[in-house]
Every structure is written in structure tokens, then in C-alpha cells.
Amino acid sequence: QSRQSAAYKGIMALIMKNHSKDFISGRDMDFVNFKSDNIDIHHVFPQKYCQEMKYEKNLWNSIINKTPISYDTNRKIGGVAPSKYIKEKIEKNNNITSEQLDIYLESHMLSPELLRSDDFAGHIVYRAKKLLNAIETAMGKSISGRDSEEVVKSFGASLV
């Protein structure tokens, strides 16, 4: 949860290394563009929306629900449900096709289907699995406990 932690920074680096694309411009969210495009780490399911829906803060405010996007894109997204910002604020107003946007979302290890259906619980489990897989690949070894009782209790599912 802390932006200053090494794990937080490492996960963001893995997402950018995956050639993640800005949701609107399609530009790479890489280290070169990080400063020039005013990229920051923002919530996928926006904070305001999550608070209104009374989702657990430890889930919606974790790295699992955050990704690098430009300041401008974050402002356009606002505090509404993903299905709403995808349809009304990204695709409609920016001439981006569903297929293009799906590619951009997948580059962040996000599921377009789960976002389009506002499935927060599914999003958290899906993204946690994707991030853990990326970490395992980077480390060259598996992460134990992904199906532990504690994980299942916290996420409502195994992360295997």
C-alpha cells in the first residue's frame, strides 16, 4: 500500500516493463515517458466509486487496484465505475475502439471483461494472480502460499 515501499515500486516497474499503454493515448507507460507524460499511479476502480460501493479499503487502495496512467487520462476517468468510464469517457469521446482499449487494458494485466462488468471482486483476484505470475517470472521461482487459507480468506479465492 505504501508508494515508498520497494515491493510497490517493483510491481509498478513490472507493469511498465510489460509495455503497458495509456488507456486513451495508447503511449507506452515506460520510464522514458514517465516524466514527460506526467504519468502517475492511479486506481483502476476509482477511489470515490470504491468508497461509495463500500469495498474494503485494504483491497481497493492496494497495488492490485493501481496502475500507471497519465494525469490527463486519470482526470477524464473521474470517480465513476469502470464500465461507465470505459464506455462514456474513453471509447465515446476519444474514437477508441473496444478492441484497441482491450489491448491497452490487457497491457496493464487487467481483464477488460471484468472492468466492463464492474466486477470488483473478480478484478482483484484476476489482477493479483497476474501480478504474482509476473513476480514469479522476474524472480525465476514460484511464490508459495498462493492457495493458503489466509489468502482464500482475504481474497475469497485461491491465487493459483
N, C-alpha and C positions, 0 to 999 in steps of 0.2 A: 504493500500500500504506500510505502514511502518513496517518493520520487528520487530521493538521495541514495537509496539502497543499491548495492551492486547488482542484486538479482533483478530489480526493476529495470535498471539501465541495460543489463544484459538481455533481457527479454525484448526490450524495445529495439536493441541492436539486431536481434534475430529477426524481428518483424521487418525491419528496414532491409536487412540482408536478403530477405525473401522477395525483393523488388516490389514492395508494397507501393500502391498507386493512390494518389489523392482521389477521393470519391468524385470530385467534379472535374478537375483539370486533367486527371489521368497522369500527372507528372510523378516520377519516382520520388518516394519519400526516403531519399538516401542522404548520406552525410553531406554531400555537396550542396544539395538543395535545402538542407535543414535550416540554415540561417537565411538564405536568400528568399525563400518562400514563407518565412515566418511559421515554420512547422512547429507544432506543439503536440502534446499528448492529450487526447480528449476522450470522453466517454462515447461508446458506441450506442448504448441505451442511455440517453441523456440524463444527467443528474436530476433535473426538475421532474422529468417523466417518472424516473425510478422512485423518487420521493412521493409523488402523487399516487403511485401504484403500491406504495408501502413495501417495496422489495427490501431485502436485508442489505444494509449499507456495506457490510463486510464483503458482499458479493459485487454489488454494482460499483463500488468505489475501488475495486481491486484491479490489478493489471489485466485480469482476464477480460474486463469490460472497457479497456482503454486501448487506443491505437494512435499512431501518428497521422495527423491530417493538418492541412493548412488552417491558419487563423480564419481566412475568408470562408472556407468550407464549413468550419465549425459554426460560424455566425449564421450561415444560411440554414444549417440544420436546426438550430434552436433547441428548444426543450420538449419536442414532441416525440411520439412513438416512432420507431424506425420505419414502420410501414408508411406512415404519413410523410416523413421527410424524404424517403426514397421516392415515393410517387409524386408528391406535390412540390418538393423543394429541389430535388436533384434532377430526376428524369424530365419532368414537365418544363421546367424553367431553363434548362441547360442543353436541350437537344441531345441527351444521352440515352441510348437505347438500354433496355433491360439487360441485353446480352453484354454490352460494354460495362455497365455498372456491376454486373455479376463478376466479371473478370477483376475489376478493381477491388470489390469486397473480398473475393477469394484470395487476392494477393496479401490480404491482412490476416489470413487464416480465419475468415469469417464465413458463415453459411448464409448466402442470400435468402434461401428459403426460410430459415429461422427468423431472420430480420424482417422479411416481408410479412411474416405471420405474427410478429411481435412476441415470439416465444422466448421469453427471457430465460426461463429455466433450461430449455434446450440449448440456447445460445451459450450459457455459462458452461455447461457440460461439454459441448462441442468445442468451444474455444480452449477450454482447459486441456482437453485431450490433444488438440493441435499444438498448443504451446509446449506441452510436455514432450510430445513427439519431436518437436524442433530442438528442445533442450537435449533429449537423448541423442539425437543425431550429432549435435555440436560436441557433446561430451564423448561420444563413441561408446556409451554404455547405457544400460537400462536404469530407470528410476524405480525403486521398489516402493511398495505400499500404495500403488495407484488403485488397488481394489480393496484397501483396508476398510475396516468397519468405520473408522473415523472419517475417511474420505467419503464413503457412501452416506454417512450421516450428514456431513457438511454439504455435499453436492446433490444428494438424492439419487446418486448413481455411481457406479464404478467409473474410473477414468482410464480404463484399459482400452 
